[in-house]
Structure formats: C-alpha cells, structure tokens
Amino acid sequence: KRPYAHRIRDIIASLATRTDANDHPLLAKRTPKKVLLLILTSDRGMCGGFNVNTARATVKYVAQNEETHESIELAIIGKKGLEYFRRRPQYAISKEYRGILENIDYEKAKTVGDEVIASYTDEGLDAVLMVYNEFKSAMTQQVIVEQLLPVVPEETLEDDVAATMLDFEYEPSKADVLDEVLPLHVNTQIYRAILESIASEMGARMTAMDAAT
C-alpha cells in the first residue's frame, strides 16, 4: 500500500498547485490551537521498545507544544497505548479504537478516517497528527510524527513551472472532486500508517525474541 499511498499524495500535490487553501475545509491552514494526536500502538506486548518509543514520542510532542496549543487530545489505536496513557491522567484521551488491528482492512481504516475527519470539521480542530512506527526493515523501525490534517501536499513542481500551468476543467466541479479525493487521501494515509505499524511490530517482536535468553 505504500506506493499507492504515495501516488495519492502526488495527485493531491498536483491538485494543490491549482487550488486555493480556502477551497476545501481539509486544506484550510489555521494556527494549531486544538490538536488531536492519532497514536498507533499494538494490542500485544513482547515487542521490545515498539510501544514505549511511540509513547515517548507522544509525550515529547505534548511537552514541546503544550504552551502553544490550547488543547491536545489523544485518539489511540492499540491496547498497549491505552494502558500506557490511562495510567497518566494528565493526558486527555478523546477516542479509543478497539479491534482495529484484528484482520485489518481498508474499511476499518476508513472508519477511523471518517471519524477523524468528522472531529476535525465538526469540533473545530486545527490539526490532526499521526504518531506511529514506520517500517524500515525487520531490524529497524522509525517513530514518525506526521501531519494528517489539514492536508499538506508535497511540493512536486518547481515554482516557475507551477506558475505557468493551466488549470483543469473539473467535472462535475472542483468542489466535488476535492470532496472525493481529500477524504480518500486521509483514509489511505491512515491505512498505510496502520500497515506500517503492524509490519514494524512484527519486526520488533522478531528482534526481541531473537535477543531473549
């Protein structure tokens, strides 16, 4: 799913060169005051520092930004993340996702994505970020803190080229295209991150078991 997710990013980047940030609520940039962190952990232990590293990255983000953000809430996937932050009442858990990691498919990720989008648009959130382990190899996983909303397209075109580009004619309309593509992008990135996290968990568990006495 990583190549597909990256291709979706390219499409969003292309659209963004022809789109004003105010054309869609998922593109609008605001000062991040109310922030939601979507945290991906595992349901099981015995996987080394996999869950601890994710929790530490979350704690670090909160510590570094609590003075500039009015509120930071947590939405947690995985029992281990829930157990960790439930023991620390200073962190506000707004959503607990259960059963997501069992036989994961796109529809489960879409359920999470649809709720995140609804929270972003209905509850006045300014930003949503994901905290998860990105799979590098069976031996290496890297904790990533990645902005999910508002959608920030990657810059794929040089400024001088983008400035001379002609716009598309949108059918049925630009708003309808954005309404379809932007939620697809969000849901796809969540699905990719969950798969990255599961692969990282398996690699971390294999390494931990190899090192066990």
Backbone torsions as a table, in degrees:
resi	resn	phi	psi	omega
1	LYS	NA	-15.8	-178.1
2	ARG	-61.5	-46.9	178.0
3	PRO	-60.5	-38.8	178.8
4	TYR	-64.1	-45.5	-179.9
5	ALA	-62.4	-39.1	179.1
6	HIS	-68.6	-34.2	178.2
7	ARG	-67.6	-38.2	174.8
8	ILE	-59.4	-40.8	177.3
9	ARG	-59.9	-40.0	179.1
10	ASP	-63.0	-40.6	179.1
11	ILE	-63.4	-43.6	178.6
12	ILE	-62.4	-40.1	179.4
13	ALA	-62.0	-40.6	179.1
14	SER	-65.9	-43.6	178.1
15	LEU	-63.4	-36.8	-175.0
16	ALA	-65.0	-28.4	178.7
17	THR	-68.7	-14.9	-178.6
18	ARG	-115.7	8.0	-171.0
19	THR	-127.4	136.7	173.3
20	ASP	-81.4	144.9	-177.3
21	ALA	-60.3	-23.1	-179.6
22	ASN	-86.4	1.9	-178.9
23	ASP	-74.2	-17.3	-178.4
24	HIS	-153.8	139.9	-178.1
25	PRO	-62.2	-24.8	179.8
26	LEU	-80.0	-7.2	176.4
27	LEU	-103.4	-19.2	-173.2
28	ALA	-66.0	128.0	-179.5
29	LYS	-93.0	130.9	178.1
30	ARG	-132.6	159.5	173.9
31	THR	-63.5	123.6	-174.9
32	PRO	-72.4	98.6	176.4
33	LYS	-107.0	-48.6	175.8
34	LYS	-102.6	114.5	-171.2
35	VAL	-124.1	141.0	174.4
36	LEU	-116.0	130.7	175.1
37	LEU	-105.1	119.3	174.6
38	LEU	-93.2	111.6	-170.5
39	ILE	-107.6	128.5	-178.6
40	LEU	-108.6	115.0	175.8
41	THR	-126.5	-165.8	-177.4
42	SER	-110.8	165.3	174.2
43	ASP	-87.4	-20.5	-176.1
44	ARG	-121.7	159.6	178.3
45	GLY	-97.8	-151.0	179.5
46	MET	59.3	38.6	179.6
47	CYS	-131.9	40.8	174.9
48	GLY	62.2	-136.3	-177.1
49	GLY	-90.3	14.6	-175.7
50	PHE	-52.7	-56.1	-177.3
51	ASN	-76.0	-37.4	-179.6
52	VAL	-61.8	-42.4	-179.1
53	ASN	-64.4	-38.1	177.2
54	THR	-65.3	-44.2	179.0
55	ALA	-62.8	-42.2	-180.0
56	ARG	-63.4	-39.6	178.5
57	ALA	-64.1	-37.2	177.5
58	THR	-66.6	-47.2	179.1
59	VAL	-60.2	-41.0	179.6
60	LYS	-63.9	-43.1	179.4
61	TYR	-61.8	-45.3	-179.7
62	VAL	-61.5	-44.7	-178.6
63	ALA	-62.8	-37.2	-177.4
64	GLN	-78.8	-19.0	-172.3
65	ASN	-123.5	0.0	-175.4
66	GLU	-65.9	-23.4	179.1
67	GLU	-80.4	-27.0	-178.7
68	THR	-95.7	-22.4	177.3
69	HIS	-97.4	139.2	176.4
70	GLU	-71.6	-36.3	178.2
71	SER	-151.6	145.1	175.5
72	ILE	-131.6	114.2	179.8
73	GLU	-109.9	156.4	-177.0
74	LEU	-114.9	134.3	168.1
75	ALA	-117.1	121.5	-166.2
76	ILE	-119.0	129.5	170.3
77	ILE	-106.5	126.9	178.9
78	GLY	109.5	133.2	-177.1
79	LYS	-63.8	-36.3	-176.1
80	LYS	-66.1	-37.9	176.0
81	GLY	-66.5	-39.3	177.6
82	LEU	-62.6	-45.2	179.9
83	GLU	-61.4	-40.6	-177.7
84	TYR	-64.6	-49.4	-172.6
85	PHE	-84.2	-20.0	173.2
86	ARG	-65.9	-30.1	179.4
87	ARG	-78.6	-3.1	-178.0
88	ARG	-127.7	85.1	-172.1
89	PRO	-65.5	-8.4	178.6
90	GLN	-72.1	-11.3	178.6
91	TYR	-101.7	131.8	-176.1
92	ALA	-90.0	113.3	177.4
93	ILE	-94.6	114.4	-178.2
94	SER	-95.2	-23.2	-177.4
95	LYS	-150.5	136.2	175.2
96	GLU	-117.9	123.2	178.9
97	TYR	-104.3	122.5	-178.6
98	ARG	-116.7	145.9	176.4
99	GLY	75.4	4.0	-178.5
100	ILE	-67.5	-37.6	-173.7
101	LEU	-82.0	-7.2	177.9
102	GLU	-84.6	114.9	-179.3
103	ASN	52.2	56.1	-176.3
104	ILE	-60.4	137.7	171.9
105	ASP	-144.3	177.1	-175.3
106	TYR	-63.1	-34.8	-176.8
107	GLU	-63.9	-37.7	176.7
108	LYS	-65.5	-42.4	177.4
109	ALA	-64.2	-37.1	178.9
110	LYS	-65.0	-36.7	177.1
111	THR	-59.4	-44.7	176.8
112	VAL	-63.5	-46.7	-177.8
113	GLY	-61.5	-42.3	179.9
114	ASP	-63.2	-39.0	178.8
115	GLU	-69.5	-38.7	178.1
116	VAL	-64.1	-44.0	179.1
117	ILE	-63.2	-42.7	178.8
118	ALA	-62.6	-41.7	177.7
119	SER	-63.5	-39.8	-178.8
120	TYR	-64.9	-42.8	-175.4
121	THR	-84.5	-33.0	-173.6
122	ASP	-93.1	-29.5	-174.6
123	GLU	-102.4	7.0	174.4
124	GLY	71.7	30.2	176.5
125	LEU	-69.3	149.3	178.5
126	ASP	-99.9	-22.6	-179.2
127	ALA	-160.5	148.6	172.1
128	VAL	-128.4	129.0	178.9
129	LEU	-123.3	149.3	174.7
130	MET	-104.9	140.1	174.5
131	VAL	-121.1	115.7	-174.9
132	TYR	-156.8	167.7	175.9
133	ASN	-91.8	121.4	175.5
134	GLU	-88.6	131.9	-177.6
135	PHE	-77.2	123.7	173.6
136	LYS	-107.0	-49.4	175.9
137	SER	-160.2	176.4	178.0
138	ALA	-61.5	-23.2	-178.8
139	MET	-96.5	-16.6	-170.4
140	THR	-133.6	129.1	172.0
141	GLN	-132.2	143.4	-178.0
142	GLN	-122.0	126.1	178.5
143	VAL	-74.2	128.8	-176.8
144	ILE	-117.9	134.9	168.6
145	VAL	-111.9	109.0	-167.5
146	GLU	-125.8	131.6	178.8
147	GLN	-73.3	129.1	178.6
148	LEU	-102.4	-43.5	178.6
149	LEU	-137.4	142.3	-5.9
150	PRO	-64.2	154.2	-179.2
151	VAL	-62.2	125.1	178.8
152	VAL	-115.7	98.8	-177.3
153	PRO	-66.1	147.3	174.2
154	GLU	-73.6	142.9	178.9
155	GLU	-79.9	111.9	-177.9
156	THR	-110.5	-8.0	-177.2
157	LEU	-123.9	144.2	174.9
158	GLU	-66.9	148.2	-176.0
159	ASP	-57.5	-41.1	-176.5
160	ASP	-69.8	-32.0	176.9
161	VAL	-72.2	-44.7	-178.9
162	ALA	-61.5	-35.9	-176.8
163	ALA	-66.2	-27.0	-176.9
164	THR	-98.3	1.1	-177.6
165	MET	-73.2	142.8	173.3
166	LEU	-84.7	149.1	179.4
167	ASP	-78.9	158.9	174.0
168	PHE	-81.1	160.2	163.2
169	GLU	-94.5	123.9	-174.2
170	TYR	-96.4	134.8	-179.9
171	GLU	-129.8	117.4	9.9
172	PRO	-79.7	-30.8	176.4
173	SER	-162.9	164.4	178.5
174	LYS	-61.2	-42.0	-179.3
175	ALA	-61.2	-41.6	-179.8
176	ASP	-66.5	-38.4	178.6
177	VAL	-64.7	-45.8	179.6
178	LEU	-65.3	-37.9	178.2
179	ASP	-60.7	-30.1	-179.2
180	GLU	-88.0	-43.9	-171.5
181	VAL	-78.7	-40.9	-175.5
182	LEU	-65.2	-46.8	174.5
183	PRO	-62.3	-36.5	175.7
184	LEU	-59.7	-41.3	177.8
185	HIS	-61.4	-47.9	-178.9
186	VAL	-61.2	-47.7	-178.9
187	ASN	-63.9	-38.0	179.6
188	THR	-67.4	-39.7	178.9
189	GLN	-66.9	-36.6	176.4
190	ILE	-65.9	-43.8	178.9
191	TYR	-60.8	-45.0	178.7
192	ARG	-60.9	-44.4	-178.2
193	ALA	-63.5	-39.0	177.7
194	ILE	-63.4	-43.6	178.8
195	LEU	-65.1	-39.7	176.0
196	GLU	-60.1	-43.2	-178.6
197	SER	-64.7	-42.6	179.8
198	ILE	-64.6	-43.4	178.0
199	ALA	-63.4	-39.5	178.9
200	SER	-65.9	-39.7	178.3
201	GLU	-60.6	-44.6	179.8
202	MET	-63.4	-42.5	177.6
203	GLY	-64.0	-43.1	179.9
204	ALA	-65.1	-38.4	179.9
205	ARG	-68.0	-41.0	178.6
206	MET	-61.3	-44.3	179.4
207	THR	-64.0	-42.3	-180.0
208	ALA	-64.8	-39.0	179.9
209	MET	-70.8	-35.2	176.5
210	ASP	-64.2	-33.5	-177.1
211	ALA	-86.8	-10.0	-177.3
212	ALA	-70.6	147.1	177.8
213	THR	-90.0	NA	NA
